[in-house]
Amino acid sequence: MRSRRLSITFCLMLCLAASGARLMPGQKPAAKAVLRPFEPAEELLYEAEFSRSLLRKIDVADFRFTANRIPVVHKSKDDAPADSSNDTPYALVFTGDVSSKGFFTKLFNLHFREHVESTVDPVSFTVQNTRKRDEQGKRLRTSETVYDNASGKVVWTEIDPNNPSRQPRILSSDFTGQVQDVLSVIYYLRTKPLEVGRSFEVTISDSGRVYQVPVRVVEKKRLKTLLGQVNSLRVDPGLFGANGMIGTEGQLSIWLTDDERRIPVSARIKTEYGTFNITLKKITHSPAREYLTKQD
């Protein structure tokens, strides 16, 4: 369970496409979405390093996060947006991939790969569907979470593809208002007006449960990053603790650029295992522009 929660934490950090995406039953896309800094498409690549005692900066994992627009197919004209603009209705689809490598697999005897795919309404920015594929050694689990905003119900279903006869695990919970999953919350934070001293709560659903996660904007600092020397804001989501999403002690800090892009440039996770530092290595925004990339 702890190793599973650790990999989920990686996905939360930014540490950051579905084809044929559709809005969930009973939901309609709003008339027009505001263009956000990760639209129409963006790819973020990160590298994680581990430190503990005499061990320093050992490469342990790679991360890849993408944001894309997927056209929404309407069954009838009544489903179309009220605004008669020429914009094609779409959903936002975020994907996150994280995989262990090198020393990490030897230190914890753990080989893991996790893929998360989130479909989000572009106007309300509420998650509609979450799909996961979680591999840990020979263990494999796949799951889907469906969010029904009309009834305020989230239903999570997990299966074991290696054992088709095993009954699916199903869990449901109630929620109200805007809800995120472990991946969409990173992009949601990028849309928020952030300033030092501000705090707020975010509703996050994971594996059929719903959590109220406190978020604090802790400090502003100039950092050396892939993008050069930039002003950055440190955001601390309260994921750890007895009542948190992760029931052990720890701390997660995310650094976002203090500009309209709100690019996650680095993150740090302090746990009982040691400290994980996650650093942005490449960012591509397409098709309009491409940011700096690491030179090999």
TIROVO-889609 format. One record per residue (C-alpha): x, y, z; residue number from 1. Coordinates in steps of 0.2 Angstrom, whole numbers, plus 5000, padded with zeros to 4 digits. Example, Ala and Ser with C-alpha at 12.3 -4.5 7.8 and 13.67 -1.06 7.14 Angstrom:
residues 2
   c1   c2   c3 resi
 5062 4978 5039    1
 5068 4995 5036    2
//
This chain:
residues 296
   c1   c2   c3 resi
 5000 5000 5000    1
 5014 5012 5004    2
 5023 5009 4988    3
 5006 5012 4978    4
 5003 5028 4988    5
 5021 5034 4984    6
 5018 5032 4965    7
 5002 5041 4966    8
 5011 5055 4975    9
 5023 5056 4960   10
 5008 5058 4948   11
 5002 5072 4959   12
 5018 5082 4959   13
 5018 5086 4941   14
 5031 5078 4945   15
 5012 5080 4927   16
 4979 5056 4875   17
 4964 5049 4876   18
 4957 5046 4859   19
 4938 5048 4856   20
 4935 5057 4872   21
 4917 5061 4876   22
 4908 5072 4889   23
 4899 5061 4902   24
 4881 5058 4902   25
 4870 5073 4908   26
 4884 5085 4905   27
 4886 5098 4892   28
 4901 5109 4887   29
 4899 5127 4891   30
 4898 5140 4877   31
 4916 5144 4877   32
 4932 5140 4887   33
 4945 5152 4892   34
 4962 5149 4884   35
 4974 5143 4897   36
 4993 5142 4897   37
 4994 5124 4893   38
 4982 5125 4878   39
 4980 5119 4864   40
 4994 5106 4868   41
 5009 5105 4880   42
 5021 5092 4885   43
 5032 5092 4901   44
 5046 5081 4904   45
 5054 5079 4922   46
 5068 5069 4930   47
 5067 5063 4949   48
 5082 5062 4960   49
 5083 5053 4977   50
 5094 5059 4992   51
 5096 5050 5009   52
 5110 5050 5021   53
 5126 5048 5010   54
 5116 5045 4994   55
 5115 5061 4984   56
 5105 5065 4968   57
 5103 5047 4962   58
 5091 5047 4946   59
 5076 5036 4951   60
 5062 5040 4939   61
 5056 5049 4923   62
 5039 5058 4921   63
 5030 5064 4906   64
 5014 5075 4906   65
 5004 5080 4892   66
 4989 5092 4889   67
 4978 5091 4873   68
 4961 5096 4867   69
 4950 5082 4860   70
 4935 5086 4850   71
 4918 5082 4857   72
 4905 5074 4846   73
 4887 5079 4849   74
 4872 5068 4846   75
 4861 5082 4841   76
 4861 5101 4839   77
 4853 5103 4856   78
 4869 5097 4863   79
 4879 5110 4855   80
 4885 5126 4865   81
 4873 5140 4866   82
 4886 5152 4859   83
 4886 5151 4840   84
 4905 5154 4838   85
 4915 5144 4826   86
 4925 5136 4840   87
 4924 5117 4839   88
 4918 5110 4856   89
 4932 5100 4865   90
 4937 5092 4881   91
 4954 5094 4889   92
 4963 5077 4891   93
 4978 5076 4903   94
 4990 5061 4903   95
 5003 5057 4916   96
 5017 5044 4914   97
 5029 5039 4928   98
 5041 5025 4928   99
 5055 5020 4940  100
 5073 5017 4934  101
 5090 5014 4939  102
 5095 5014 4958  103
 5077 5016 4964  104
 5072 4999 4958  105
 5087 4992 4967  106
 5085 5002 4983  107
 5066 4998 4986  108
 5066 4982 4975  109
 5051 4990 4966  110
 5048 4992 4948  111
 5033 5003 4944  112
 5025 5011 4930  113
 5009 5021 4931  114
 4999 5029 4918  115
 4985 5042 4922  116
 4972 5049 4910  117
 4960 5063 4914  118
 4946 5070 4904  119
 4941 5088 4910  120
 4927 5100 4905  121
 4936 5115 4898  122
 4924 5128 4906  123
 4920 5122 4923  124
 4937 5113 4924  125
 4929 5098 4933  126
 4935 5081 4930  127
 4923 5069 4921  128
 4933 5053 4919  129
 4949 5046 4926  130
 4958 5030 4919  131
 4973 5022 4927  132
 4985 5008 4923  133
 4996 5004 4938  134
 5011 4991 4936  135
 5021 4986 4951  136
 5032 4971 4946  137
 5021 4957 4941  138
 5006 4966 4949  139
 4994 4975 4937  140
 4978 4985 4940  141
 4968 4995 4929  142
 4954 5007 4935  143
 4941 5019 4929  144
 4933 5033 4939  145
 4917 5041 4932  146
 4910 5058 4939  147
 4892 5062 4938  148
 4890 5080 4942  149
 4871 5080 4941  150
 4870 5067 4955  151
 4886 5072 4964  152
 4892 5054 4964  153
 4909 5047 4960  154
 4911 5029 4956  155
 4928 5020 4955  156
 4930 5003 4947  157
 4946 4993 4948  158
 4950 4976 4939  159
 4965 4964 4939  160
 4968 4960 4920  161
 4979 4946 4925  162
 4965 4937 4934  163
 4949 4940 4924  164
 4939 4929 4936  165
 4942 4941 4951  166
 4927 4952 4955  167
 4930 4971 4952  168
 4933 4982 4966  169
 4920 4996 4966  170
 4919 5011 4978  171
 4908 5026 4977  172
 4907 5043 4986  173
 4897 5059 4986  174
 4904 5076 4981  175
 4898 5094 4978  176
 4905 5107 4967  177
 4921 5107 4958  178
 4931 5091 4959  179
 4949 5086 4953  180
 4959 5070 4952  181
 4977 5067 4956  182
 4982 5073 4939  183
 4970 5087 4934  184
 4973 5096 4951  185
 4991 5101 4944  186
 4983 5110 4930  187
 4969 5117 4940  188
 4983 5125 4952  189
 4990 5133 4936  190
 4973 5142 4933  191
 4972 5149 4951  192
 4977 5167 4956  193
 4992 5163 4967  194
 5000 5175 4980  195
 5011 5172 4995  196
 5000 5170 5011  197
 4985 5164 5001  198
 4977 5147 5006  199
 4962 5137 5000  200
 4955 5120 4998  201
 4954 5108 4983  202
 4942 5093 4982  203
 4951 5078 4975  204
 4945 5061 4972  205
 4956 5046 4972  206
 4951 5028 4971  207
 4933 5032 4974  208
 4936 5042 4989  209
 4935 5061 4991  210
 4947 5072 5000  211
 4947 5090 5005  212
 4965 5095 5002  213
 4972 5111 5010  214
 4984 5121 4999  215
 4995 5135 5005  216
 5006 5148 4994  217
 5021 5148 5005  218
 5034 5159 4998  219
 5041 5168 4982  220
 5059 5165 4977  221
 5070 5167 4961  222
 5076 5150 4955  223
 5088 5144 4942  224
 5078 5133 4930  225
 5077 5126 4913  226
 5069 5143 4908  227
 5083 5153 4916  228
 5082 5163 4932  229
 5063 5165 4935  230
 5053 5171 4949  231
 5043 5156 4957  232
 5030 5153 4969  233
 5031 5138 4981  234
 5014 5129 4984  235
 5012 5116 4997  236
 4997 5104 4995  237
 4993 5096 5012  238
 4993 5078 5006  239
 5001 5069 5020  240
 4995 5065 5038  241
 4983 5054 5047  242
 4968 5062 5038  243
 4977 5065 5022  244
 4977 5056 5005  245
 4993 5049 5010  246
 4992 5042 5028  247
 5011 5044 5032  248
 5021 5059 5037  249
 5029 5069 5023  250
 5028 5085 5014  251
 5026 5090 4996  252
 5031 5107 4989  253
 5029 5113 4971  254
 5037 5128 4962  255
 5027 5137 4949  256
 5033 5151 4938  257
 5026 5168 4944  258
 5019 5173 4928  259
 5004 5169 4917  260
 5011 5152 4912  261
 5012 5145 4930  262
 5024 5132 4923  263
 5029 5119 4937  264
 5048 5120 4936  265
 5052 5109 4951  266
 5045 5099 4966  267
 5051 5091 4982  268
 5044 5077 4992  269
 5051 5073 5009  270
 5046 5056 5016  271
 5052 5042 5027  272
 5061 5035 5013  273
 5071 5051 5010  274
 5069 5066 4999  275
 5064 5066 4980  276
 5068 5081 4970  277
 5059 5083 4953  278
 5066 5095 4940  279
 5059 5100 4923  280
 5070 5095 4909  281
 5060 5099 4894  282
 5044 5109 4889  283
 5035 5110 4873  284
 5020 5120 4869  285
 5012 5117 4852  286
 5008 5122 4839  287
 5010 5140 4842  288
 5027 5140 4851  289
 5040 5130 4859  290
 5049 5134 4875  291
 5067 5131 4880  292
 5073 5113 4880  293
 5087 5104 4888  294
 5103 5103 4877  295
 5110 5085 4878  296
//
